[in-house]
Structure formats: C-alpha cells, structure tokens
C-alpha cells in the first residue's frame, strides 16, 4: 500500500505549500523588476523632458 490517507494528504499539502512558496517568490521577483523598470523609465522621461525644454528655449 502507498501509505495511509493521512500520509497522502500530508504529502499533498507539502506539495501545495511548496508550489505556493515558489509562486510567492516569483511574484515578489516580478514586483522588484517592475519597480526597478518603472524607476528607470521615470528617469528617462525626466531626462527627455529636460532635453525638450532646453531645445524649446533654443539652447
């Protein structure tokens, strides 16, 4: 026999918890990447705004 019902349930719960932890890690990683990308885009837009403003003044 492959084990008792409670053993199979415990193993299934362990697999579910491992999958949930992996997903949480992936989500956290994506959030960090998104935040960094957003900051870089904001910096680029700010630089472009400054360049456009200078060009508009004839500098």
BELHU-V948931 format. One record per residue. N is the residue number from 1. OMEGA is omega as a letter, one per 30 degrees, with the letter a starting at -180 (NA if undefined). D_FIRST is the distance of its C-alpha to the first C-alpha in Angstrom with 2 decimals. Layout:
n={N;N}
omega={OMEGA;OMEGA}
d_first={D_FIRST;D_FIRST}
//
This chain:
n={1;2;3;4;5;6;7;8;9;10;11;12;13;14;15;16;17;18;19;20;21;22;23;24;25;26;27;28;29;30;31;32;33;34;35;36;37;38;39;40;41;42;43;44;45;46;47;48;49;50;51;52;53;54;55;56;57;58;59}
omega={a;a;a;l;a;l;l;l;l;l;l;l;l;l;l;l;l;l;l;l;l;l;l;l;l;l;l;l;l;l;l;l;l;a;l;l;l;l;l;l;l;l;l;l;l;l;l;l;l;l;l;l;l;a;l;l;l;l;NA}
d_first={0.00;3.82;5.57;7.96;10.51;13.07;11.44;11.24;14.73;16.04;15.13;16.74;19.69;20.15;20.39;22.81;24.86;25.12;26.28;28.73;30.11;30.66;32.43;34.55;35.57;36.54;38.49;40.31;41.17;42.60;44.60;46.11;46.99;48.52;50.58;51.90;52.75;54.50;56.57;57.58;58.58;60.58;62.38;63.15;64.50;66.62;68.05;68.79;70.47;72.67;73.58;74.48;76.55;78.45;79.09;80.34;82.88;84.17;83.06}
//
